[in-house]
Amino acid sequence: MALSPPGKLFDLTGRVACVTGASSGLGRRAADVLLAAGACVVGVARRADILSEWAAADPERAGYVEGDLAAPNAIYAIAGSVSKIFGAPDILVNAAGINTREAADEVTSEGWNQTINLNLAAPFFLAQKLVPAMREKGWGRVLNFASLQSYRAFTGGLSYGTTKGGVVQMTRAMAEAWSRDGITANAVGPGFFRTELTAAVFSDPERAERNARQTCIGRNGEPEDIDGAVLFLCSDASSYITGQTLMVDGGFTAK
């Protein structure tokens, strides 16, 4: 079999991607990475003003849908709106998430349900809605966002960690269900990156430095550190990889 040129393995020209949580943080970074690789990208988030500004920079290949993914009844409407912009997505990146940071004894049913709905239910039901079109094409990529807390218990992270542990198993189950149809399902597990979600961590320099020392590399993550993993798992380069969680954490979970 002839070898594909390395660049072709990562070329997403002609693909359509949907990225949730695209208004900020690693979701925005993922959307930008897929755009740079040639895909048309639809960002989904609640903050339409930020998304519209982002999409305006490349209106031929960037679009957006405003929506609250934590509202269970909104998922199917959001999926329909996403598919109207550039056509049905080939790639789904589930990056939207919330961490209420409630101590175990203080977890409320409201915070629990919001966390479960956004971090775990939304990725599944959005994928369920978009998978049929991927199946018709015989090609699809679902990329979920896991976390250090998929494997480690952190103070104030009971609800969040529960959902992120679930994301790892959900990713395996998605792979078992859909990969025979040409749809791979994988996850990335970021370490400590400076984003809105981790603002509480980085507001404490001593804590941030302590986290950096716990990695094998000796530093916390920079936005560009996620680029390769996202592109790899959303492209032809990972066609025989499914059901896996790739930790992009500088070796935090290796120690």
VEXKEVEX-543158 format. One record per residue (C-alpha): x, y, z negated. Coordinates in nm, 2 decimals, m for minus. Layout:
<drenbas>
DRENBA       X       Y       Z
DRENBA       X       Y       Z
...
</drenbas>
This chain:
<drenbas>
DRENBA       X       Y       Z
DRENBA    0.00    0.00    0.00
DRENBA    0.13    0.34    0.09
DRENBA    0.22    0.58   m0.19
DRENBA    0.01    0.89   m0.23
DRENBA    0.21    1.21   m0.24
DRENBA    0.23    1.32   m0.61
DRENBA    0.05    1.64   m0.54
DRENBA   m0.25    1.46   m0.38
DRENBA   m0.30    1.26   m0.70
DRENBA   m0.38    1.58   m0.89
DRENBA   m0.56    1.77   m0.61
DRENBA   m0.92    1.84   m0.70
DRENBA   m1.01    2.02   m0.38
DRENBA   m1.37    1.94   m0.29
DRENBA   m1.46    1.83   m0.64
DRENBA   m1.72    2.00   m0.86
DRENBA   m1.66    2.02   m1.24
DRENBA   m1.88    2.12   m1.53
DRENBA   m1.70    2.23   m1.84
DRENBA   m1.89    2.30   m2.17
DRENBA   m1.75    2.54   m2.42
DRENBA   m1.59    2.73   m2.13
DRENBA   m1.63    3.08   m2.29
DRENBA   m1.32    3.04   m2.51
DRENBA   m1.04    2.82   m2.65
DRENBA   m0.95    2.49   m2.49
DRENBA   m1.28    2.48   m2.30
DRENBA   m1.18    2.79   m2.12
DRENBA   m0.83    2.65   m2.06
DRENBA   m0.97    2.33   m1.92
DRENBA   m1.20    2.53   m1.68
DRENBA   m0.90    2.74   m1.56
DRENBA   m0.69    2.42   m1.51
DRENBA   m0.95    2.26   m1.29
DRENBA   m1.00    2.58   m1.09
DRENBA   m0.62    2.60   m1.03
DRENBA   m0.63    2.24   m0.91
DRENBA   m0.89    2.33   m0.64
DRENBA   m1.22    2.23   m0.80
DRENBA   m1.53    2.44   m0.81
DRENBA   m1.61    2.48   m1.18
DRENBA   m1.93    2.56   m1.36
DRENBA   m1.88    2.68   m1.72
DRENBA   m2.15    2.63   m1.98
DRENBA   m2.17    2.82   m2.31
DRENBA   m2.40    3.05   m2.51
DRENBA   m2.21    3.37   m2.43
DRENBA   m2.32    3.47   m2.09
DRENBA   m2.13    3.80   m2.09
DRENBA   m1.80    3.62   m2.13
DRENBA   m1.88    3.35   m1.88
DRENBA   m2.00    3.60   m1.62
DRENBA   m1.67    3.80   m1.65
DRENBA   m1.48    3.48   m1.61
DRENBA   m1.68    3.36   m1.30
DRENBA   m1.65    3.71   m1.14
DRENBA   m1.28    3.66   m1.10
DRENBA   m1.34    3.38   m0.85
DRENBA   m1.71    3.38   m0.74
DRENBA   m1.67    3.14   m0.46
DRENBA   m1.55    2.86   m0.69
DRENBA   m1.65    2.96   m1.04
DRENBA   m2.01    2.98   m1.18
DRENBA   m2.18    2.96   m1.51
DRENBA   m2.49    2.85   m1.70
DRENBA   m2.59    3.01   m2.02
DRENBA   m2.73    2.75   m2.26
DRENBA   m2.73    2.62   m2.62
DRENBA   m2.61    2.26   m2.60
DRENBA   m2.70    2.21   m2.97
DRENBA   m3.07    2.24   m2.88
DRENBA   m3.15    1.88   m2.78
DRENBA   m3.44    1.98   m2.56
DRENBA   m3.22    2.21   m2.35
DRENBA   m2.98    1.95   m2.22
DRENBA   m3.17    1.83   m1.91
DRENBA   m3.25    2.19   m1.81
DRENBA   m2.88    2.28   m1.84
DRENBA   m2.78    1.98   m1.63
DRENBA   m3.03    2.08   m1.36
DRENBA   m2.90    2.44   m1.36
DRENBA   m2.54    2.33   m1.34
DRENBA   m2.61    2.11   m1.03
DRENBA   m2.78    2.39   m0.84
DRENBA   m2.46    2.61   m0.82
DRENBA   m2.21    2.40   m0.63
DRENBA   m2.39    2.07   m0.62
DRENBA   m2.39    1.78   m0.86
DRENBA   m2.06    1.76   m1.06
DRENBA   m1.81    1.49   m1.01
DRENBA   m1.63    1.59   m1.33
DRENBA   m1.77    1.66   m1.68
DRENBA   m1.55    1.80   m1.95
DRENBA   m1.73    1.81   m2.29
DRENBA   m1.53    2.07   m2.48
DRENBA   m1.80    2.25   m2.67
DRENBA   m1.79    2.19   m3.04
DRENBA   m1.85    2.33   m3.39
DRENBA   m1.69    2.28   m3.73
DRENBA   m1.90    2.40   m4.02
DRENBA   m1.62    2.33   m4.27
DRENBA   m1.86    2.24   m4.55
DRENBA   m1.72    2.04   m4.84
DRENBA   m1.87    1.69   m4.87
DRENBA   m2.08    1.79   m5.18
DRENBA   m2.21    2.10   m4.99
DRENBA   m2.30    1.95   m4.65
DRENBA   m2.65    2.06   m4.56
DRENBA   m2.89    1.89   m4.33
DRENBA   m2.89    2.19   m4.11
DRENBA   m2.52    2.20   m4.07
DRENBA   m2.50    1.82   m4.03
DRENBA   m2.77    1.82   m3.76
DRENBA   m2.61    2.11   m3.57
DRENBA   m2.27    1.94   m3.58
DRENBA   m2.41    1.60   m3.46
DRENBA   m2.62    1.76   m3.19
DRENBA   m2.34    1.97   m3.04
DRENBA   m2.03    1.75   m3.09
DRENBA   m2.19    1.41   m3.02
DRENBA   m2.54    1.41   m2.88
DRENBA   m2.48    1.68   m2.62
DRENBA   m2.18    1.51   m2.46
DRENBA   m2.37    1.19   m2.42
DRENBA   m2.70    1.32   m2.29
DRENBA   m2.53    1.56   m2.06
DRENBA   m2.32    1.28   m1.92
DRENBA   m2.63    1.06   m1.89
DRENBA   m2.80    1.32   m1.68
DRENBA   m2.50    1.38   m1.45
DRENBA   m2.37    1.02   m1.41
DRENBA   m2.63    0.91   m1.15
DRENBA   m2.50    1.15   m0.89
DRENBA   m2.14    1.04   m0.97
DRENBA   m2.25    0.68   m0.93
DRENBA   m2.40    0.76   m0.58
DRENBA   m2.06    0.90   m0.48
DRENBA   m1.87    0.61   m0.64
DRENBA   m1.64    0.86   m0.82
DRENBA   m1.66    1.04   m1.14
DRENBA   m1.47    1.16   m1.44
DRENBA   m1.61    1.22   m1.80
DRENBA   m1.36    1.38   m2.03
DRENBA   m1.46    1.42   m2.40
DRENBA   m1.28    1.62   m2.67
DRENBA   m1.18    1.42   m2.97
DRENBA   m0.97    1.56   m3.26
DRENBA   m0.71    1.49   m3.52
DRENBA   m1.02    1.42   m3.73
DRENBA   m1.11    1.13   m3.51
DRENBA   m0.84    0.95   m3.71
DRENBA   m0.76    1.16   m4.02
DRENBA   m0.98    1.29   m4.30
DRENBA   m0.94    1.66   m4.37
DRENBA   m1.09    1.86   m4.65
DRENBA   m1.42    2.03   m4.55
DRENBA   m1.44    1.81   m4.24
DRENBA   m1.69    1.54   m4.33
DRENBA   m1.95    1.63   m4.07
DRENBA   m1.70    1.73   m3.80
DRENBA   m1.48    1.43   m3.86
DRENBA   m1.78    1.20   m3.84
DRENBA   m1.87    1.33   m3.50
DRENBA   m1.52    1.32   m3.37
DRENBA   m1.47    0.96   m3.48
DRENBA   m1.79    0.90   m3.30
DRENBA   m1.66    1.06   m2.98
DRENBA   m1.38    0.81   m2.97
DRENBA   m1.62    0.52   m2.98
DRENBA   m1.87    0.69   m2.75
DRENBA   m1.59    0.73   m2.50
DRENBA   m1.52    0.35   m2.51
DRENBA   m1.89    0.28   m2.47
DRENBA   m1.92    0.52   m2.18
DRENBA   m1.63    0.34   m2.01
DRENBA   m1.79    0.01   m2.06
DRENBA   m2.12    0.13   m1.92
DRENBA   m2.01    0.33   m1.62
DRENBA   m1.66    0.25   m1.50
DRENBA   m1.76   m0.03   m1.27
DRENBA   m1.93    0.24   m1.07
DRENBA   m1.61    0.44   m1.02
DRENBA   m1.67    0.67   m1.32
DRENBA   m1.39    0.68   m1.58
DRENBA   m1.45    0.81   m1.93
DRENBA   m1.16    0.92   m2.15
DRENBA   m1.10    1.17   m2.43
DRENBA   m0.82    1.41   m2.53
DRENBA   m0.75    1.47   m2.90
DRENBA   m0.59    1.81   m2.95
DRENBA   m0.37    1.88   m3.25
DRENBA   m0.36    2.23   m3.40
DRENBA   m0.41    2.49   m3.13
DRENBA   m0.48    2.85   m3.20
DRENBA   m0.85    2.89   m3.10
DRENBA   m1.17    3.03   m3.24
DRENBA   m1.25    2.69   m3.39
DRENBA   m0.91    2.68   m3.58
DRENBA   m0.90    3.05   m3.69
DRENBA   m0.94    2.95   m4.05
DRENBA   m0.62    2.74   m4.02
DRENBA   m0.40    2.99   m3.85
DRENBA   m0.52    3.28   m4.07
DRENBA   m0.30    3.11   m4.34
DRENBA    0.06    3.12   m4.21
DRENBA    0.18    2.88   m4.47
DRENBA   m0.08    2.62   m4.38
DRENBA   m0.01    2.67   m4.01
DRENBA    0.36    2.61   m4.07
DRENBA    0.29    2.31   m4.28
DRENBA    0.08    2.16   m4.00
DRENBA    0.36    2.23   m3.75
DRENBA    0.61    2.04   m3.97
DRENBA    0.38    1.74   m3.97
DRENBA    0.42    1.70   m3.60
DRENBA    0.71    1.51   m3.44
DRENBA    0.79    1.80   m3.21
DRENBA    0.79    2.06   m3.49
DRENBA    0.54    2.31   m3.37
DRENBA    0.17    2.37   m3.32
DRENBA    0.01    2.35   m2.98
DRENBA    0.01    2.63   m2.72
DRENBA   m0.27    2.65   m2.46
DRENBA   m0.06    2.52   m2.18
DRENBA    0.01    2.20   m2.37
DRENBA   m0.34    2.07   m2.29
DRENBA   m0.31    2.14   m1.91
DRENBA   m0.14    1.82   m1.80
DRENBA   m0.37    1.59   m2.00
DRENBA   m0.68    1.75   m1.87
DRENBA   m0.57    1.74   m1.51
DRENBA   m0.44    1.39   m1.53
DRENBA   m0.77    1.25   m1.68
DRENBA   m0.99    1.44   m1.44
DRENBA   m0.80    1.34   m1.12
DRENBA   m0.71    1.04   m0.91
DRENBA   m0.39    1.01   m1.11
DRENBA   m0.58    0.83   m1.38
DRENBA   m0.80    0.61   m1.17
DRENBA   m0.72    0.29   m1.36
DRENBA   m0.74    0.45   m1.71
DRENBA   m1.08    0.45   m1.89
DRENBA   m1.21    0.42   m2.24
DRENBA   m0.89    0.58   m2.38
DRENBA   m0.82    0.87   m2.62
DRENBA   m0.50    1.06   m2.54
DRENBA   m0.38    1.25   m2.85
DRENBA   m0.22    1.58   m2.75
DRENBA   m0.10    1.67   m3.09
DRENBA    0.28    1.69   m3.08
DRENBA    0.30    1.35   m3.26
DRENBA    0.09    1.46   m3.56
DRENBA   m0.09    1.12   m3.57
DRENBA    0.23    0.93   m3.50
DRENBA    0.37    1.02   m3.85
</drenbas>
